[in-house]
Amino acid sequence: MPLTKSEKILIPLSGNSSGARGDGYGAEMESRIHYTIVGLFVVLLLAGLTAFAFWLGKYGGKQEYGHYHVYISESVSGLSADASVKYRGIEVGT
């Protein structure tokens, strides 16, 4: 007996007798993957990660630093050459 267009064929799930409807047949699901949406998501994610990497790296670290020469007229017996310099407990130079 031929099927009409309005009739649907339901195929039982292999090894699973309790389908989504509870009658032993598979639920109707859309099996198409939207490759355009997935591709767009991947491209935007990569562009965002690249922009973040450039922002984090400050475009190669082309920053200008101020150099200071400090002259002290008192005793500095507690200091040694090439010792680390700390400002409020944070190392800021050598």
N, C-alpha and C positions, 0 to 999 in steps of 0.2 A: 504494500500500500504506500503510495508516494506521500511525502509530507508536504504540507502547504508552507508558505513563507512565514506564517504566524506561529508555527509550531517550533519548539526548540528541542534539541537533543541534549540530554544531560548524560554525561559519562561518569560511572562510579569511580571514586578515588581508589587507587590500588592500595590495599592493606589498611585502609582507614574506613570503617563503616559508619563513622559519625561525622558527617559533613557539616558545613556551616548551617544548613537548614535542619540537620538532625535526621534526615531521611536516607542517608547513605550516598547521596549524590553530591558532586562538587558544586561549590557556589560559583556563580557567574562573576568573573573578574576580568578587568581589562588587562590584557597581557602585553600591550604595546608599551615600550619605553620611549619617553619623549627625549630623543637624542639631542634635539635642539636646545632644550632647557638644560640638560645635563652639560652639554658643551659650553653653553653660555655661562653657567655657574663655574665651571672649571677655568674658563678664560678670565672671568672677573676675579676669581680667587687668586690666580697667578698674578694678575695685574696689581691687585691689592697687596700681595706679599712683596712684589718687586718695589712698589712705591714705599712700603713700610721699611724695607731694607735700605733704600736710598735715604729716607728720612732719618732712620736710626744712625746711619753712617755719616750723616751730614755731608754727603757728596764728596767723600774721600778725605774728610778731615781737614779741609782748607780753612783752618781758623787762625786768627792772629792772636798771639799771646803778648802780654805786657811783661817786659823784663825789668827788674828792679835791682839796683845795687844798694846794699844797706851797709852803712858805715857805723861801727859801734866804737865809742871811745872808752867803754868800761871793759872789765875783765870778762872773757867768755871761756873760762876754764872748763866748763861742763860740756862744751861743744867739741866735736872732732870734724876733720875734713871729710867731705862726702857722706855725712850723716843725713838721715832723713829729716825733713822739715815737717812739723805738724802744726796745724792751725785748728784749735778747739778739738784736738784729739784725732783729726783726720790728716793723713799724710798728703801733703800738697807739693812736695818736691824733694830734691836732694841737696 
